[in-house]
Amino acid sequence: MHEDDIAAMMRALGHPVRLEILRIVSTRSENCCCNDVTDCLSLAQSTVSQHLKVLLDAGVIERQAQGTRNNYRVRTDRLDQFNAAVGAYLGKLGPSASACDRGLQPAS
């Protein structure tokens, strides 16, 4: 996973409402639509739709059209990749990492 992908997913997951939407979608069956999420939150349908779009654009969820409804599902493969990438990236930032490992120039 590239740094741009990591940053996009961090931005998408960096809002409390989107984290709650992700939790709702993950606990539903594969047929979770915008109205299902709206029923669980005290937000307008248009607001929930915008948050779903951010999650969709970042690759955190996927959409499948079923008639006139769009159903959403968490992309666990992408979250697994994100988890591994962030873990590896943050591991390079620890105190034991050298300046070169962190992409910094050594002090002169």
C-alpha positions as CSV (number, residue, x, y, z in Angstrom):
1,M,0.0,0.0,0.0
2,H,1.4,3.4,-1.0
3,E,1.7,6.4,1.3
4,D,-1.0,8.2,-0.7
5,D,-3.4,5.3,0.0
6,I,-2.5,5.2,3.7
7,A,-3.2,9.0,3.9
8,A,-6.5,8.7,2.1
9,M,-7.7,6.0,4.4
10,M,-6.5,7.9,7.4
11,R,-8.5,10.9,6.3
12,A,-11.6,8.8,5.7
13,L,-11.3,7.1,9.1
14,G,-10.4,10.4,10.8
15,H,-14.0,11.4,11.4
16,P,-16.1,10.0,14.3
17,V,-19.2,9.7,12.2
18,R,-17.5,7.7,9.5
19,L,-16.0,5.4,12.2
20,E,-19.6,4.9,13.5
21,I,-20.9,4.3,9.9
22,L,-18.1,1.7,9.4
23,R,-19.1,0.0,12.6
24,I,-22.8,-0.1,11.5
25,V,-22.0,-1.4,8.0
26,S,-19.7,-4.1,9.4
27,T,-22.3,-5.4,11.8
28,R,-25.0,-5.7,9.2
29,S,-25.5,-8.3,6.6
30,E,-24.3,-7.8,3.1
31,N,-27.5,-5.8,2.4
32,C,-26.7,-2.6,4.3
33,C,-28.0,0.5,2.5
34,C,-27.9,4.2,3.4
35,N,-31.3,4.1,5.0
36,D,-30.1,1.3,7.4
37,V,-27.3,3.6,8.5
38,T,-29.5,6.6,8.7
39,D,-31.9,4.7,11.0
40,C,-29.1,4.1,13.4
41,L,-27.9,7.7,13.5
42,S,-29.5,11.1,14.1
43,L,-28.3,12.5,10.8
44,A,-29.9,13.4,7.5
45,Q,-29.8,10.9,4.7
46,S,-27.8,13.3,2.6
47,T,-25.2,13.6,5.3
48,V,-24.9,9.9,5.7
49,S,-24.6,9.6,1.9
50,Q,-21.7,12.1,1.9
51,H,-19.9,10.1,4.6
52,L,-20.5,6.9,2.7
53,K,-19.0,8.5,-0.4
54,V,-15.8,9.4,1.4
55,L,-15.5,5.8,2.7
56,L,-16.2,4.5,-0.7
57,D,-13.7,6.8,-2.4
58,A,-11.0,5.8,0.1
59,G,-11.7,2.1,-0.6
60,V,-12.8,1.3,2.9
61,I,-16.2,0.1,1.7
62,E,-17.6,-1.2,-1.5
63,R,-21.0,-0.6,-3.1
64,Q,-23.2,-3.0,-5.0
65,A,-26.3,-1.9,-6.8
66,Q,-29.3,-4.0,-6.2
67,G,-32.3,-2.7,-8.1
68,T,-32.8,0.9,-6.9
69,R,-30.7,0.5,-3.8
70,N,-27.0,0.6,-3.2
71,N,-25.8,-1.9,-0.7
72,Y,-22.5,-1.3,1.2
73,R,-20.0,-3.7,2.6
74,V,-16.7,-3.2,4.5
75,R,-13.6,-4.1,2.4
76,T,-11.9,-6.2,5.0
77,D,-9.0,-6.9,2.5
78,R,-8.3,-3.2,2.3
79,L,-8.5,-2.7,6.1
80,D,-6.1,-5.6,6.5
81,Q,-3.7,-4.0,4.1
82,F,-4.1,-0.7,5.8
83,N,-3.4,-2.2,9.2
84,A,-0.3,-3.9,8.0
85,A,1.0,-0.8,6.2
86,V,0.4,1.5,9.1
87,G,2.0,-1.0,11.5
88,A,5.1,-1.2,9.3
89,Y,5.2,2.5,8.7
90,L,4.9,3.4,12.4
91,G,7.5,0.8,13.3
92,K,10.0,2.8,11.3
93,L,9.2,5.9,13.4
94,G,10.1,4.4,16.8
95,P,13.1,5.5,18.8
96,S,15.2,2.6,17.7
97,A,14.9,3.5,14.0
98,S,17.9,5.3,12.5
99,A,17.5,8.7,10.9
100,C,18.0,7.1,7.4
101,D,15.2,4.6,8.1
102,R,12.9,7.5,8.9
103,G,13.9,9.3,5.7
104,L,15.7,12.0,7.6
105,Q,19.2,13.3,7.1
106,P,21.6,12.4,10.0
107,A,22.6,15.4,12.1
108,S,26.0,16.9,11.2
